[in-house]
Amino acid sequence: VAKNEEGYSARSDLEVSVMEAPELIPLSFGREVMNENDLAQVSCIAVRGDEPLSISWTFHGNAITSDVDIMTVPIGGRGSNLVIMRVRHQHSGLYTCTATNAVGSRSESIELKVNVPPRWTVEPTDKQFAQGSDAK
C-alpha cells in the first residue's frame, strides 16, 4: 500500500521471481589416464539453475559437434554426456562443459590424458660389420 500527502492510497500485488544461474558438478573421466583405444565418457550435469538450460562442450576452446570420433548426448534438459568411442593421442587435452541459462553461465573443465604405447620413429635395420671394425 502506498499513500501520498493528500491521503490518496493505492494497492497492488506483485510477484517476484528469483532465477538461479547453473551450478555444475565436477567433471570426471573416472581415471587419471586413459589408454589408447579405451572408451572415454564424461557427464556434465547442472544440479541447480533455472531451465531452459543450454549445455555445450569445447576442446581447447573450440566447439565440439558430434562426429565419428566424439559424440555429445543430451541428458534430459539438465545435462550432457561426452563420449569418445576409441581414445587416440589427438584426443588428449582440455575439455570444457558450459551450462547457460537466462541468468548466466558456469563452466567446468577437465584434462584428458592418453597413454599411448611407444612406436619407432625410425625402424632399426640389421647391419653387418667385420670383427674389430668401427660400427659406424
C-alpha positions, 0 to 999 in steps of 0.5 A: 500500500502506498499513500501520498500527502493528500491521503490518496492510497493505492494497492497492488500485488506483485510477484517476484521471481528469483532465477538461479544461474547453473551450478555444475558438478565436477567433471570426471573421466573416472581415471587419471589416464586413459589408454589408447583405444579405451572408451572415454565418457564424461557427464556434465550435469547442472544440479541447480539453475533455472531451465531452459538450460543450454549445455555445450562442450569445447576442446581447447576452446573450440566447439565440439559437434558430434562426429565419428570420433566424439559424440555429445548426448543430451541428458534430459534438459539438465545435462550432457554426456561426452563420449569418445568411442576409441581414445587416440593421442589427438584426443588428449587435452582440455575439455570444457562443459558450459551450462547457460541459462537466462541468468548466466553461465558456469563452466567446468573443465577437465584434462584428458590424458592418453597413454599411448604405447611407444612406436619407432620413429625410425625402424632399426635395420640389421647391419653387418660389420667385420670383427674389430671394425668401427660400427659406424 
